[in-house]
Amino acid sequence: MGIEGTAFGSITIDGETYEHDVVIRLSGEVVKRKKKLSKKVLRHLALAFEGRSEVRFRKGMRSSR
């Protein structure tokens, strides 16, 4: 298992080039990263900074307090 190269918008791992975000599992499996959760979090934070909403924590998210 090795990262052979990176370029803008792509990464090459063990001879295979990926043009999307990936997660390398401890087992060595390479899978596409799911962005849905991070998009939800960013949307809620953006609304909170605009003063239009409260930041709420959901299952799987931790407060920094």
Steps between C-alpha positions, in 0.01 A plus 500: 500500500653826396412843369697531179408852403263790533389774265227761512178299519650152503702254704671179387504209745652164405483582129136609501412868453203644687343833403289530816570514874588162647532334838769239551373254760732327746451180298647678195166527322456827307145636490337821380452752780138590571456877523135520603568538872765767455271696266222495763737618771638780286150617403392517865817686598456750216142572611613540861770749406242698305289507817210316338523176694637330808779247474357166607697187566376170367594142560863448408599865548679621812487832672835670564389594851 
